[in-house]
Amino acid sequence: MFDQPQDFADESEALYQLIKDRNDEALGLCTQFKFWTIEDIISHLHVWNYAADLSLNDEEGFNEFLTQVMQALPTGNLRAFEENWLDGLKGRELVQTWREFYRGMNTRFSAADPKLRVMWAGPSMSVRSSITARLMETWAHGQAVYDVLGVTRMDEDRIKNIVVLGVNTFEWTFKNKGEPVPEHMPYVRLTAPSGQSWQYGTPDNDDRITGLASEFCQVVTQTRNIADTSLKARGDVAKHWMRIAQCFAGPAHTPPEPHTRYTETML
């Protein structure tokens, strides 16, 4: 047994509890993320949960799925592919189907060897990394849902998985931007939701990042600009890292501009 499958299920369940009683009008609200609706976000999470599950349990099925994705990419409209794949699944039925599936994923991933290699769109990864990536994406996309509904998320210490991803992708962030990798990663000291202190790197490093773990996660998942957090970055390397940090796969993305991602006030 390992913790990440349950952490993924718990984060998904927290998002489900936020939207389970929302009507179709609420599910159609546009978020601050690419003007996606809440329904768009849930459908995106469900499609890629399904893909991750295929990579563990049906390699041939995953290859067929990936072929369809690659055929859709030249059009530049991944959302159209996802909508076509869902074949009309929407609204409350979509939400319930997403929930039933992530609960089953928890069971299937929990029973797997966490070190087993599984396929993905890029390099293969371990089962542990695969389900951690699903946790990270659920948390990151979920932020837009919390924001549009005017709800301040109360995180749990399972976000340590995302913190570790953020720290582990320090070098990759610079390489992905085509920039030289700094010789040393800044010292990172974060306060967990429980109040614990999480520390990474060497304390004698003049470059350092301190603050709330939740806000560090927001920056590395690009759901907040660092200017909209209370994180403290000291030193040129630390400041630049927080300006470009990206813990998710794919080409380099630009973080949101200041004051464009925030928790809205519901009137």
MOFENZI-V482967 format. One record per run of one state. SS is the DSSP state (alpha for helix, beta for strand, coil for the rest). FROM is the first residue (numbers start at 0). LEN is the number of residues. Records with the same first field share a line. If there is no record, write none. Layout:
SS->FROM-LEN / FROM-LEN
This chain:
coil->0-3 / 19-4 / 27-2 / 30-6 / 57-1 / 73-4 / 86-4 / 110-6 / 118-6 / 148-8 / 168-1 / 176-10 / 191-5 / 200-7 / 220-5 / 228-3 / 234-1 / 244-23
alpha->3-16 / 23-4 / 37-20 / 58-15 / 77-9 / 90-20 / 126-22 / 156-12 / 169-7 / 212-8 / 225-3 / 235-9
beta->29-1 / 36-1 / 116-2 / 124-2 / 186-5 / 196-4 / 207-5 / 231-3
